[in-house]
Amino acid sequence: MKYVMLIFNTEAAGKLSPEEYQAWSSEIFAWYEKQSATGNMPDGGAQLQGPETARTVRSAGVTDGPFMETKEVLGGYSLLDTDTYDQAVEISKTWPGVDRGLITIELRPVVEF
C-alpha cells in the first residue's frame, strides 16, 4: 500500500544556524538513501520551495502564499510503499528532526485507482 508523508517544518527548523541546517540536511539525505535501499520508497519525494512562492486557489480566487493559521509550513513530501500502515508510521517516526521537534509529519494512505 502506498502512503504519502507530508513533511511540515516547524518554527524550530527555521531557527537552525546554517551549520545546524547543513548537518540536518546530511541526516535527511542519509535517511533517503536508507529508505530507498529497503524498497519502501520507490517513488521518492521532493522538497518544496518556500511558502513565499506558493499560491492558494479557493472559490474566492487566487491569493499569494499558503497563509493559514499555523506555525508549520509544508516543506515537502515523500511517498512510501509498505505492507501495513503501522510500518509506514514506524518509518515516518525515523525522519530526521521528528524527535527534535523540527518536523511534523502527516501520513495518509494514497487512493489507488
N, C-alpha and C positions, 0 to 999 in steps of 0.2 A: 504494500500500500504506500502511496506517496503522500508526503506531508510537506507543507511549506513552513519554514521558520521565518517569521517576521522579526527582524532584529532592530530593536529600538535602543538608541543611545540615550543614556540618562544625562542629567546635568553634570554628574561626576566625570563622565567621559570628556565633556567639554572643558574640564578644568585640568586635564593632564598637561604636564610640561611637554615640550617637543621630544625630549628624551624618553619620557614615560610612554608617550604615544607611539614612538618608534618601537620600543620594546613590546608593547601590546600588539602592534601590527605584526611583529615577528611571531608572536604566540598564535595569532589568527591564521597566518599562512601555514604554520605547522599543523594547526587543527584541520585545515582544509586538506592538507596532504595526507594526514592520518585517515580522515573520513573517506577520502577518495580511494585510498588503498583498501579499505574494508568493503567497498562496493555499496555503501549506504548512501552515497551522494553521486549518482550517475549524471544528474542534470546540473550540478554545480550551484551557482548562485551569483550574486553581484552586489557590489557596494553601490549605493545611490549617491548622486551629487547632493549638496547641502540643501536644506529646506528653502533657502532663498531663491533657488532655481525652480521651485515647484509651482504648479498651477492647480487650482482646485475647481472642478466643474460641478455645479449644482443647478437646480432648476432655475435659480435666480440669475444665473450667469457664471462667468469665469472670474476668479479672483487670484491674486498672487499669493503664493505660499499655502502651506497646509495649516495655517494658524488656528489650531484648536486650543481648547483649554487644557493644555498638557505641558509637562516639562520634559517629556520624552519625544524624540523625533525618530521616525522610521529612517534607519540608516542603510538597510539592505535586506536581502533575503537569501535563503538557501533552500534547496529542495532536497528532501531526504526520501529514500525508498527503503522501508524496513518491513519486517514481518508483522510487527504489532505497534500500536500506539504507544504502549509503555516503553518499547525500545526507542522510539523516536523521542520520547520525553527524556529518557536517560542520556541520549546523545546530546540533546539540547542543553541539558544541565552542564555539559562539559565545555560549552562555548566559552572562550577566554573572556573573562571580565564579569560573567554572571555572578560568580562567587564574591566579587569585589564591588558589586552594585554599579558597574559601568554600563551594563546591558540588561535589558528586559526582553525576553523572547515570548512571542505569541506563536503557538504551534497549532496549525489547522490541517485536517485531512483535506486532500485535493479531490474534487469530484472528477472522476474519470468517465468519459463517455465512450 
